[in-house]
Amino acid sequence: VSRHERRISQIEQLNQMPVYPTEKIIWDENIVPTEYYSGEGCLALPKLNLQFLTLHDYLLRNFNLFRLESTYEIRQDIEDVVWRMKPWQSEYGGVVFGGWARMAQTITSFSIVEVAKPNIGESWPARVRADVTINLNVQDHIKHEWEGLRKHDVCFLITVRPMLLYGTRFDRRQPFLDQTGLVYVRGCEVQGMLDEKGRVIEEGPEPKPKLRGDTRTFRVWLDPNQYQQDMTSSIQNGTEDPYETFNVIMRRKPKENNFKVKT
């Protein structure tokens, strides 16, 4: 049976993979080693200085290496941002942020607004959209940066549940996850900012409408493959729904953020 069964094509496998790395991949030392690699062991990475079987094999190795490199950079950005925000456990068991970060904001509310039907022949939704509301009570130039998020910019939704009590000092030499209580990381792609009537502000030559107050809501596309995996795991295994827990949204510098790859 094993000999004659139909193999899943590599292109199908790639298209079923989540686009964005999650917390399981980002902090897995076996997949993404830290910068303090001693050189004693051999890393299980695809090599580019050998002969290739086919052009497809060459592209696949490049794809895997590019993915790992992007994941490493994302890990550095997430760690830097979360250290700066200093998440502590409040006396009521919630989360209190003792610091702030230019590239991250706390999420006021998060809601899934659309889960489209799968396309023919696919087992994941055609698209999943959500609304993320944040409060931009920051300096004007930082506020303009957040309002300047363009269509297709990639952000990361993060859930932290710290166990350290308010005022505890962080030690950057100790493991990151244990101190900050980071639980989930999910990627998303910005569709646009919503106006006062709840419609996406389209990019164009005309000036953008000026919104009152500090509250801003962004419509984002979630990764359908990842959403399908999370919902399946939640239904079959009874695990927690990560989309009800996000409390931080992080953006990255546009030059470093062009890592999205889809075959």
DALIN-V783719 format. One record per pair of residues at least 24 apart in sequence whose ideal C-beta (glycine too) atoms are under 8 Angstrom apart, sorted by the first residue. I is the first residue (numbers start at 1). J is the second residue. D is the distance in whole Angstrom. If there is no record, write none. Layout:
# DALIN-V783719
{{I J D} {I J D}}
This chain:
# DALIN-V783719
{{10 56 8} {10 60 7} {11 263 6} {14 63 8} {14 263 5} {15 262 7} {15 263 6} {16 124 7} {16 225 6} {17 225 7} {18 187 8} {18 223 5} {18 225 5} {18 226 4} {18 229 7} {19 187 7} {19 223 5} {19 225 7} {19 226 8} {19 260 6} {19 261 7} {19 262 6} {20 154 7} {20 156 7} {20 186 7} {20 187 3} {20 188 8} {20 223 6} {20 226 7} {21 67 8} {21 70 8} {21 71 4} {21 74 6} {21 185 7} {21 187 7} {22 184 7} {22 185 6} {22 186 7} {22 226 7} {23 177 8} {23 182 6} {23 183 7} {23 184 6} {23 185 4} {25 71 6} {26 71 6} {26 74 6} {26 75 5} {26 78 7} {26 185 6} {27 75 7} {27 176 7} {27 177 6} {31 68 7} {31 71 8} {32 68 6} {32 71 5} {32 72 5} {32 75 7} {63 261 6} {63 263 8} {66 259 7} {66 261 7} {67 261 7} {70 259 4} {73 256 6} {73 259 8} {74 156 7} {74 252 8} {74 259 8} {77 103 7} {77 250 7} {77 252 6} {77 256 8} {78 156 7} {78 158 7} {78 182 8} {78 185 7} {78 250 7} {79 176 5} {81 248 8} {81 250 5} {82 158 7} {82 160 7} {82 176 8} {82 180 5} {82 182 6} {82 248 7} {83 170 6} {83 172 7} {83 176 8} {83 180 8} {85 248 7} {86 170 7} {87 160 5} {87 162 4} {87 180 6} {87 181 7} {88 162 6} {88 164 6} {88 165 6} {88 166 4} {88 167 7} {88 168 7} {89 161 8} {89 162 5} {89 163 6} {89 164 6} {89 165 6} {89 166 7} {89 181 8} {90 166 6} {91 166 7} {95 160 6} {95 161 7} {95 162 6} {95 247 6} {96 166 6} {98 166 7} {98 167 8} {100 138 8} {101 250 8} {102 142 6} {102 145 8} {103 250 6} {103 251 5} {103 252 7} {103 253 8} {104 158 8} {104 248 6} {104 249 7} {104 250 4} {104 251 7} {105 134 4} {105 135 7} {105 136 7} {105 146 7} {105 248 7} {105 249 6} {106 134 7} {106 135 7} {106 247 6} {106 248 6} {107 132 6} {107 133 7} {107 134 6} {107 157 7} {107 246 5} {107 247 5} {107 248 6} {107 249 5} {108 133 4} {108 134 6} {108 135 5} {108 215 7} {109 133 4} {110 157 7} {110 243 7} {110 244 8} {110 246 5} {112 222 8} {112 243 6} {113 219 7} {115 227 7} {123 228 7} {124 224 5} {124 225 5} {124 227 7} {124 228 4} {125 224 5} {125 227 7} {125 228 7} {126 224 7} {127 221 6} {127 224 6} {128 221 7} {128 222 4} {128 223 8} {128 224 5} {128 227 5} {129 191 7} {129 219 6} {129 220 7} {129 221 6} {129 222 7} {130 188 7} {130 219 8} {130 220 6} {130 222 6} {130 243 7} {131 194 7} {131 217 5} {131 218 7} {131 219 6} {131 220 8} {132 157 7} {132 188 8} {132 217 7} {132 218 5} {132 220 6} {132 246 8} {132 249 6} {133 215 6} {133 216 7} {133 217 5} {133 218 8} {134 215 8} {134 216 6} {134 217 8} {134 218 8} {134 249 6} {135 214 5} {135 215 6} {135 216 8} {136 214 5} {136 215 8} {136 216 6} {137 214 5} {143 214 8} {146 216 7} {146 251 7} {147 193 7} {147 208 8} {147 216 7} {149 190 5} {149 193 7} {149 218 7} {149 251 7} {150 190 7} {150 203 7} {151 190 6} {151 191 6} {151 192 6} {151 203 6} {152 189 6} {152 190 7} {153 189 7} {153 190 5} {153 251 7} {153 254 7} {153 257 7} {154 187 6} {154 188 7} {154 189 6} {154 190 8} {154 252 7} {154 257 5} {154 259 8} {154 260 6} {155 187 8} {155 188 5} {155 189 8} {155 190 6} {155 218 8} {155 220 7} {155 249 6} {155 250 6} {155 251 5} {155 252 8} {156 185 6} {156 186 7} {156 187 6} {156 188 7} {156 249 7} {156 250 5} {156 251 8} {156 252 8} {157 184 8} {157 185 7} {157 186 5} {157 187 8} {157 188 6} {157 246 4} {157 248 8} {157 249 6} {158 182 7} {158 184 7} {158 185 6} {158 246 7} {158 247 7} {158 248 4} {158 249 7} {158 250 6} {159 183 5} {159 184 4} {159 185 8} {159 242 6} {159 245 4} {159 246 5} {159 247 6} {159 248 8} {160 247 6} {160 248 6} {183 242 8} {183 245 7} {184 242 4} {184 245 6} {184 246 7} {186 222 7} {186 223 7} {186 226 6} {186 242 6} {186 243 8} {186 246 7} {187 223 6} {187 226 8} {188 220 4} {188 221 6} {188 222 5} {188 223 7} {189 220 6} {189 221 4} {189 260 8} {190 218 6} {190 219 8} {190 220 6} {190 221 8} {191 218 8} {191 219 4} {191 220 6} {191 221 6} {192 218 7} {192 219 6} {193 217 7} {193 218 5} {193 219 8} {194 218 7} {194 219 6}}
